[in-house]
Amino acid sequence: MADPWLALEFGADPVERIAQVGAAHEAFLAAGTAPQRVREVVRRSWERSVLLDPEGTPPVDLADDALESYRAAHPLARVLPLFRDLLGGIAQDGAHLMAVCDAYGRLLWVEGHPGVLRHAERMNFVPGARWDEAHAGTNAPGTALAVDHSVQIFATEHSP
């Protein structure tokens, strides 16, 4: 049995999966139900996120000095060097991001490959922004908070 928290099974064709899930999301938007080929964790997130404006962007709750003060006092600040050591190089070299959020889905640190960071900034995936499902729809940090479990969200699984 496949791990329901992982986005792709070993050996799966990512291009084919993107097309399958994209078609399933279109069907979900049209009919309100998702076909079986969508993971349950994703389907339930789509249901929770269905009323969000697809053109909206997550709000930035904290910026500048308020963000710096909040991050400095946050317990995760003490382990950020460990995150950077374990994941920072992978994010940088693999054209990925490392994002750390608080229990409210507020991004505290977003680091990684410069090109990917620029792309992320265009959708407000920046420190201080709220990426819980209520503000950003189906995404890894927000969905993980909603289900209280780590989860991968891949390509067309994201919504709204």
N, C-alpha and C positions, 0 to 999 in steps of 0.2 A: 504494500500500500504506500502511496506517495505521501510525503510530509506535507500537510496542508498549509504550513507556514512558509514554505519555499515556493517561489514564483515559477521556477522551471524545474521539471524533472530532469535527471541526468540523461543526456543524449537528445533532449528535445530541441527542435529547430526553433530558435528565437524568432525568426522572421515569420514562420508559420504561426507561432503562438501569438505574435502581435496581431496578425490578421484575424485569427479566430476570436481573440478577446475583443478586438475592435468591432467586429461584426456583432458579437454578443452585447456589447455596450450600446450599439445602435438599436438593437432589438429591445434591450431593456428600456431605453428612452422612449421608444415607440409604443411598447406594450406594457411596460411596468413590471415585467418579469424577465429574469435572465435565464438563458439556456443552461443545461446541466454542465456544459464545458467550462463554466466559470467557477473558480474556487468559492466555497461557501463564505469564507471570510471576506472576500471581495464583493460578492453579491450583497451580503448584509451591509457592508460599508456603502455600496451604491444606494441601497435603500435608505440608509441614514442621511445620505448626502444629496438626495434627489432634488430638494428644494433650493439648493444653492444656485446662485447666478453663475453660469459657466464663464461669463466675461469678467467676473469680479476677481480681485486679488486679495490674499490674506492681509489683514491689517497689521501694521507695525505698532505694537503696544509700548515698546521701550526703545529709546534712541539716545545716542550721545551719552551724557553724564549719567542719566538714569539707568541705561543699559550697563555701563561700566560698573556702577555701584552694585547693581543687582548681581552681575556676574562675579564680581570680587567676593561677595558675601555668600554666593551659592555653594553648597557642598561639592558640586561637580567640578568646581574650579581646582580643587585639590588633586583630582585625578585626570585633569585635562592633559598634563604632560604624558601620562601613561597612554591615553587615547592617541595623542600625537605620535608617540613612539611606535605603537602597535598598528595604527591605521593611517596615519598622516602620509607616510611614504607611498603606501598603496594607492591612496586617493590621488596624490600628486602624479605618480608615475602611470597610473591606469586611467587617467582622465575621468576621475570620479570625485565625489565630495565626501567629506566627513562632516556630519551634522550632529550636534548635541542639543537636546531640548530639555526643558523642565517638565514638571508634571502637568502643566497646563497646555503643553504643545507649543510653547514659546521657544523659538530657536535662540540658543545662547551663543553658539559658535558654529560657523559654517566655513570650512576651509577645504582647500584642495587645488585642483588644476585650474589655472587662471581662466582658460576658455570656458570651462564648465561653470566656474563662478560667475562669469559675465552673463551666461545664459540663465543661470539661477536667479540672478538679480532682476532680470526682466519679468520674472513672475513673483517677485517679492520673497524669494527663498533666501532671506537675509537675517542676520542676527536681530532679535527683537520682534520678529514677525510671528503671528499666531498660526501654526500649522496643525492645530487640532482639527478633527473632521468637521466640527461646526463652522469653522472659518475657511477651511481649505479643501474639504471633500476627502476622497480616498487618496491617501498618501502614506508612506511608511511610518513616519513619526506619529501622525494623527491616528491612524488605524491601530498601531501598536498600543497607544494609550487607551483607545476605545475597547480593545479586547484584552488588555493587560497581558500581552504576550508579544515577543519580538516577531516581526513579520516582514517579508519582502513584498514589495508592490512593484510590478514590472510594467513598464511601457504603457500600453493601452488599458491596463487595470486602473490607472489613475483616473479620477473624475473630480469635479463635475465636468 
